[in-house]
Amino acid sequence: MSTHIGADPAQVAPRVLMPGDPLRAQWIAESFLQDVTCYSRVRGMLGFTGTYRGEPISVQGSGMGLPSMSIYLTELLRDYAVSSVVRVGSCGALTGELGLRDLVLASGACTDSAANRIRFEGLDYAPVADFDLLRAAYDAARTRELRVTAKVGLLVSTDSFYSPRPDLVSRLAEYGVLAVEMEASALYTLAAQYGRRALAVCTVSDHLLTGEQTTAEERQETFTDMVEIALDAVLATPLR
């Protein structure tokens, strides 16, 4: 039983969806899964397990930022038999190629965090998605009649939601980075450490160029395309 999740190992499924918002975790569990049980309420970071198309799936909140993601993901990978993790989160678009509610299937994650430089003693590690999960998500997006666009590309995971230097993040768009969020770099790094599969699928909740944004309620309860693609991808990918 881990410190911050506090569930019996048998309560957590080998395939996990991880939204940042615990209330989004509850919405996903109640809207998409059957026979749902809540296995964790520690610190209000909700975790649920149910079934989707007859297969066990868990949904675990991660909180905001790389440190919080690192806590919950480390416990999932170290203390539970978790094989595949898909982050289902929100992001801010950095390019006109994306509109509000479009999807980013993150092939890799840049970052302004020092976490990996500390881990690798100054080296610049490049965290990337599991290819099989990425391909499965891409195929799921292409075969569905999506109401939005889904693009494969880079995210940047930032330590600062209210950045004192937004120009630095915006500069990354000149090198093809599609959007900014706060967790994917930690997700991909820890999955590599433990030899597990990981992918970040993010919905554009706000646009840094146009100023458009969704409401908190919309971010919590209406990103349906993202969740369905994530569920299709984890079921289509073999467990490790």
C-alpha positions in Angstrom: 0.0 0.0 0.0 1.6 3.2 -1.1 1.9 6.5 0.8 -0.2 8.8 -1.4 -2.6 6.4 -3.1 -3.1 4.0 -0.2 -4.9 1.3 -2.2 -4.5 -2.4 -2.1 -2.4 -3.5 -5.2 -5.3 -5.6 -6.5 -7.5 -2.5 -6.7 -5.5 -0.8 -9.4 -5.8 -2.0 -13.0 -2.7 -2.5 -15.3 -4.0 0.2 -17.6 -4.5 3.7 -16.1 -5.7 7.0 -17.4 -4.3 10.0 -15.5 -6.0 13.4 -15.6 -4.5 16.2 -13.6 -7.9 17.1 -12.0 -9.3 14.5 -9.6 -12.8 15.7 -10.5 -12.1 14.9 -14.1 -11.0 11.5 -12.9 -14.4 11.1 -11.3 -16.2 12.3 -14.4 -14.3 9.9 -16.6 -15.0 6.9 -14.3 -18.7 7.7 -14.0 -19.2 8.5 -17.7 -17.1 5.8 -19.4 -16.6 2.9 -17.1 -18.9 0.2 -15.6 -18.9 -1.3 -12.2 -16.8 1.6 -10.8 -15.3 1.6 -7.3 -13.2 4.4 -5.7 -10.0 3.0 -4.4 -8.4 6.2 -3.1 -9.5 9.5 -1.5 -6.2 10.3 0.1 -5.7 14.1 0.0 -8.7 14.3 -2.3 -6.6 12.9 -5.2 -9.3 10.5 -6.4 -8.6 7.1 -7.9 -11.2 4.8 -9.5 -11.3 1.3 -11.1 -14.0 0.0 -13.4 -14.3 -1.8 -16.7 -14.4 -0.6 -20.3 -15.5 -3.1 -23.0 -15.0 -5.8 -20.3 -11.4 -4.8 -19.5 -10.3 -3.3 -16.1 -9.3 0.3 -16.3 -8.2 2.7 -13.6 -8.4 6.5 -13.6 -6.1 8.3 -11.2 -5.7 12.0 -10.6 -2.2 13.3 -10.8 -2.5 16.9 -9.6 -0.8 19.9 -11.3 2.8 20.0 -12.2 5.8 17.7 -12.6 6.4 17.2 -8.9 2.8 16.1 -8.2 2.7 13.9 -11.3 6.0 12.3 -10.2 4.6 11.4 -6.8 1.5 9.6 -8.1 3.1 8.0 -11.1 6.1 6.7 -9.2 3.8 5.0 -6.8 1.7 3.5 -9.6 4.7 2.1 -11.4 6.6 1.0 -8.3 3.9 -0.2 -6.0 1.2 -1.4 -8.4 1.3 -3.7 -11.4 0.6 -0.8 -13.8 1.8 -1.4 -17.4 0.4 1.5 -19.5 -0.5 5.1 -18.5 -2.1 7.7 -20.6 -2.3 11.3 -19.4 -5.6 12.9 -20.4 -5.1 16.5 -19.7 -5.4 20.1 -21.0 -2.8 22.2 -22.8 -2.3 25.7 -24.1 -1.9 26.0 -27.9 1.3 27.8 -29.1 0.5 27.7 -32.8 -2.3 28.7 -35.2 -2.3 25.1 -36.5 -4.4 24.2 -33.4 -7.8 25.5 -32.3 -9.7 25.3 -29.1 -10.6 21.7 -28.2 -8.2 20.2 -30.7 -6.0 17.3 -29.5 -2.3 16.9 -29.2 -0.9 13.4 -29.3 2.5 14.1 -27.7 5.4 12.3 -29.4 7.8 13.9 -26.9 8.0 16.5 -24.2 10.4 19.5 -23.9 10.7 21.2 -20.5 12.0 24.2 -18.6 12.1 22.1 -15.4 15.5 21.2 -13.8 14.2 17.8 -12.6 15.9 15.8 -15.4 19.1 17.8 -15.4 19.4 16.9 -11.7 18.5 13.3 -12.5 21.1 13.1 -15.4 23.7 15.4 -13.8 23.4 18.2 -16.4 22.7 16.1 -19.5 19.6 16.9 -21.6 17.5 13.8 -21.6 14.8 13.7 -24.3 11.6 12.1 -22.9 9.4 10.5 -25.6 6.1 8.6 -25.8 5.8 4.8 -26.2 5.5 4.3 -29.9 2.9 1.6 -29.8 0.6 3.7 -27.6 1.2 6.7 -29.8 0.4 4.8 -33.0 -2.7 3.2 -31.4 -4.0 6.7 -30.4 -3.2 8.1 -33.9 -5.1 5.2 -35.5 -8.0 5.7 -33.1 -8.2 9.4 -33.9 -8.1 8.7 -37.7 -10.9 6.1 -37.6 -13.2 8.1 -35.4 -15.4 10.9 -36.7 -13.8 13.5 -34.4 -15.4 16.9 -33.9 -11.8 18.3 -33.6 -8.4 18.0 -35.1 -5.8 15.6 -33.7 -2.1 16.4 -34.3 1.1 14.5 -33.4 3.9 16.6 -32.1 5.9 18.0 -29.2 4.6 19.5 -25.9 6.6 21.6 -23.5 6.1 20.8 -19.8 6.6 24.0 -17.8 7.2 24.4 -14.0 5.4 27.8 -14.1 1.7 28.2 -15.0 2.2 32.0 -14.7 5.6 32.3 -16.3 7.7 35.4 -15.8 9.2 34.8 -19.2 6.4 33.6 -21.6 8.5 34.6 -24.5 10.8 31.6 -23.8 8.0 29.1 -24.1 6.6 30.9 -27.2 10.0 30.7 -28.9 9.7 26.9 -28.8 6.8 27.2 -31.3 9.3 28.4 -33.9 10.9 24.9 -33.5 7.6 23.0 -33.9 6.4 22.7 -30.3 2.6 22.6 -30.5 1.4 23.4 -26.9 2.4 23.9 -23.3 1.3 21.8 -20.3 2.8 20.8 -16.9 3.2 17.0 -16.6 4.2 15.1 -19.8 8.0 15.3 -19.3 7.8 13.6 -15.9 5.3 11.0 -17.3 7.7 10.0 -20.1 10.8 10.0 -18.0 9.4 7.8 -15.2 7.8 5.4 -17.7 11.2 5.0 -19.3 12.9 4.4 -15.9 10.4 1.6 -15.0 10.2 0.2 -18.5 6.4 0.9 -18.9 4.3 2.4 -21.7 3.2 6.1 -21.5 1.5 8.6 -23.6 0.1 12.1 -23.2 -3.1 13.1 -25.0 -4.1 16.7 -24.3 -7.0 18.8 -25.3 -6.4 22.5 -26.1 -8.2 24.3 -23.3 -6.8 27.8 -24.0 -4.9 29.4 -26.9 -1.9 31.6 -26.2 -2.1 33.4 -29.5 -5.9 34.2 -29.7 -6.7 34.4 -26.0 -9.6 31.9 -26.3 -10.2 29.6 -23.4 -12.6 27.0 -22.0 -14.3 27.2 -18.7 -13.3 25.2 -15.6 -16.5 23.1 -15.9 -15.8 22.5 -19.6 -12.2 21.3 -18.8 -13.6 19.0 -16.1 -16.5 17.4 -18.0 -16.5 17.8 -21.7 -13.3 16.6 -23.3 -14.9 13.4 -24.6 -12.9 12.8 -27.8 -9.6 12.8 -25.7 -10.9 10.2 -23.3 -12.3 7.9 -26.0 -9.1 8.0 -27.9 -7.1 7.2 -24.8 -9.3 4.3 -23.9 -9.1 2.9 -27.4 -5.3 3.2 -27.4 -4.7 1.5 -24.1 -7.0 -1.4 -25.0 -5.3 -1.8 -28.4 -1.8 -1.9 -26.9 -0.4 -5.1 -25.3 0.6 -5.0 -21.7 4.3 -5.1 -20.7 
